[in-house]
Amino acid sequence: MIVAATLNRSVTLQDLQALAARHARWADPRRVERAVQIVLFRDIRRDHLGDYLVESEEQPGTYHKVFAGGCTCPDSQKRGVRQCKHQLAVCMARQLHLLDEALPSARPVQTVEQELYG
C-alpha cells in the first residue's frame, strides 16, 4: 500500500514503519508518531535560504522553520526540546526522498541526523 507519493517517489507503509521504528530508538516515541503524521498530512518545503518550513498541525497554513540545530516551534523554543516533531518530520521526509533537495547548500541526511541525535 502506497501512503505517500511526491517527486516521483512512492513510499509504502513498510518504509514508513521501518523508519519510525529506527527513530523511536533515539527519540521520544510520541514525537516520532507525530512526525509521521506530519510527513503524511502536512506540507514540508524548503525556503530560499535552504531551511525547511513545516506546516503546523494545530494551525494549518502556519509554518515552523527548521534550521541547523533548531526549530521555531514552542516545543523547541520554550521547552528546549532537542528533537521536536518538526525536526523529526524533516529528517524522515529527507530519508524517504520526499523533499526537493535541488536548492543550493542542501545538507546531507547524515548531517541532519547528527544534529538531531548527536
MARLUM-214712 format. One record per residue (C-alpha): residue number from 1; x, y, z. Coordinates in pm, whole numbers, plus 50000, padded with zeros to 5 digits. Layout:
<pts>
<zadren = NUM x = X y = Y z = Z>
...
</pts>
This chain:
<pts>
<zadren = 1 x = 50000 y = 50000 z = 50000>
<zadren = 2 x = 50141 y = 50338 z = 49898>
<zadren = 3 x = 50089 y = 50601 z = 50168>
<zadren = 4 x = 50271 y = 50896 z = 50013>
<zadren = 5 x = 50379 y = 50988 z = 49664>
<zadren = 6 x = 50567 y = 51305 z = 49573>
<zadren = 7 x = 50854 y = 51395 z = 49343>
<zadren = 8 x = 50808 y = 51068 z = 49154>
<zadren = 9 x = 50879 y = 50865 z = 49470>
<zadren = 10 x = 50625 y = 50633 z = 49627>
<zadren = 11 x = 50651 y = 50542 z = 49995>
<zadren = 12 x = 50498 y = 50227 z = 50132>
<zadren = 13 x = 50360 y = 50174 z = 50479>
<zadren = 14 x = 50650 y = 49936 z = 50542>
<zadren = 15 x = 50902 y = 50210 z = 50451>
<zadren = 16 x = 50742 y = 50448 z = 50696>
<zadren = 17 x = 50706 y = 50190 z = 50974>
<zadren = 18 x = 51071 y = 50087 z = 50946>
<zadren = 19 x = 51190 y = 50447 z = 50955>
<zadren = 20 x = 50965 y = 50533 z = 51252>
<zadren = 21 x = 51094 y = 50230 z = 51443>
<zadren = 22 x = 51451 y = 50338 z = 51378>
<zadren = 23 x = 51387 y = 50691 z = 51502>
<zadren = 24 x = 51193 y = 50567 z = 51808>
<zadren = 25 x = 51515 y = 50411 z = 51938>
<zadren = 26 x = 51667 y = 50759 z = 51974>
<zadren = 27 x = 51375 y = 50998 z = 52014>
<zadren = 28 x = 51057 y = 51019 z = 52218>
<zadren = 29 x = 50817 y = 50768 z = 52053>
<zadren = 30 x = 50526 y = 51015 z = 52086>
<zadren = 31 x = 50721 y = 51275 z = 51890>
<zadren = 32 x = 50810 y = 51016 z = 51628>
<zadren = 33 x = 50440 y = 50930 z = 51590>
<zadren = 34 x = 50352 y = 51298 z = 51547>
<zadren = 35 x = 50637 y = 51339 z = 51297>
<zadren = 36 x = 50495 y = 51053 z = 51088>
<zadren = 37 x = 50158 y = 51232 z = 51084>
<zadren = 38 x = 50329 y = 51550 z = 50967>
<zadren = 39 x = 50510 y = 51364 z = 50687>
<zadren = 40 x = 50180 y = 51214 z = 50572>
<zadren = 41 x = 49939 y = 51504 z = 50613>
<zadren = 42 x = 50127 y = 51836 z = 50630>
<zadren = 43 x = 50333 y = 52043 z = 50391>
<zadren = 44 x = 50712 y = 52039 z = 50423>
<zadren = 45 x = 50917 y = 52259 z = 50191>
<zadren = 46 x = 51246 y = 52444 z = 50167>
<zadren = 47 x = 51278 y = 52819 z = 50180>
<zadren = 48 x = 51515 y = 53033 z = 49974>
<zadren = 49 x = 51784 y = 53002 z = 50244>
<zadren = 50 x = 51779 y = 52621 z = 50236>
<zadren = 51 x = 51599 y = 52582 z = 50569>
<zadren = 52 x = 51275 y = 52387 z = 50598>
<zadren = 53 x = 50922 y = 52512 z = 50655>
<zadren = 54 x = 50692 y = 52262 z = 50823>
<zadren = 55 x = 50318 y = 52321 z = 50839>
<zadren = 56 x = 50176 y = 52332 z = 51190>
<zadren = 57 x = 49934 y = 52058 z = 51296>
<zadren = 58 x = 49745 y = 52291 z = 51529>
<zadren = 59 x = 49727 y = 52585 z = 51285>
<zadren = 60 x = 49716 y = 52466 z = 50923>
<zadren = 61 x = 49865 y = 52730 z = 50695>
<zadren = 62 x = 50113 y = 52837 z = 50964>
<zadren = 63 x = 50469 y = 52714 z = 50931>
<zadren = 64 x = 50755 y = 52645 z = 51172>
<zadren = 65 x = 51110 y = 52694 z = 51044>
<zadren = 66 x = 51350 y = 52402 z = 51092>
<zadren = 67 x = 51712 y = 52508 z = 51064>
<zadren = 68 x = 52050 y = 52361 z = 51153>
<zadren = 69 x = 52023 y = 52281 z = 51522>
<zadren = 70 x = 51671 y = 52401 z = 51595>
<zadren = 71 x = 51312 y = 52488 z = 51517>
<zadren = 72 x = 51090 y = 52789 z = 51576>
<zadren = 73 x = 50810 y = 52584 z = 51736>
<zadren = 74 x = 50718 y = 52639 z = 52103>
<zadren = 75 x = 50836 y = 52289 z = 52196>
<zadren = 76 x = 51184 y = 52369 z = 52074>
<zadren = 77 x = 51199 y = 52735 z = 52177>
<zadren = 78 x = 51032 y = 52738 z = 52518>
<zadren = 79 x = 51086 y = 52385 z = 52643>
<zadren = 80 x = 51431 y = 52338 z = 52494>
<zadren = 81 x = 51335 y = 52009 z = 52332>
<zadren = 82 x = 51634 y = 51873 z = 52142>
<zadren = 83 x = 51431 y = 51688 z = 51876>
<zadren = 84 x = 51088 y = 51836 z = 51813>
<zadren = 85 x = 50834 y = 51665 z = 51588>
<zadren = 86 x = 50907 y = 51915 z = 51309>
<zadren = 87 x = 51279 y = 51833 z = 51306>
<zadren = 88 x = 51200 y = 51462 z = 51307>
<zadren = 89 x = 50948 y = 51507 z = 51022>
<zadren = 90 x = 51208 y = 51686 z = 50808>
<zadren = 91 x = 51462 y = 51414 z = 50879>
<zadren = 92 x = 51213 y = 51140 z = 50788>
<zadren = 93 x = 51092 y = 51314 z = 50474>
<zadren = 94 x = 51452 y = 51359 z = 50359>
<zadren = 95 x = 51534 y = 50996 z = 50429>
<zadren = 96 x = 51228 y = 50890 z = 50229>
<zadren = 97 x = 51338 y = 51123 z = 49947>
<zadren = 98 x = 51010 y = 51314 z = 49956>
<zadren = 99 x = 51167 y = 51661 z = 49952>
<zadren = 100 x = 51320 y = 51851 z = 49665>
<zadren = 101 x = 51685 y = 51897 z = 49761>
<zadren = 102 x = 51773 y = 52089 z = 49446>
<zadren = 103 x = 51840 y = 52417 z = 49628>
<zadren = 104 x = 52195 y = 52534 z = 49692>
<zadren = 105 x = 52353 y = 52437 z = 50024>
<zadren = 106 x = 52141 y = 52125 z = 50068>
<zadren = 107 x = 52264 y = 51944 z = 50378>
<zadren = 108 x = 52323 y = 51568 z = 50354>
<zadren = 109 x = 52090 y = 51342 z = 50552>
<zadren = 110 x = 52371 y = 51233 z = 50783>
<zadren = 111 x = 52429 y = 51592 z = 50895>
<zadren = 112 x = 52062 y = 51639 z = 50983>
<zadren = 113 x = 52060 y = 51311 z = 51177>
<zadren = 114 x = 52378 y = 51409 z = 51359>
<zadren = 115 x = 52218 y = 51740 z = 51454>
<zadren = 116 x = 51916 y = 51554 z = 51590>
<zadren = 117 x = 52085 y = 51263 z = 51761>
<zadren = 118 x = 52435 y = 51388 z = 51831>
</pts>
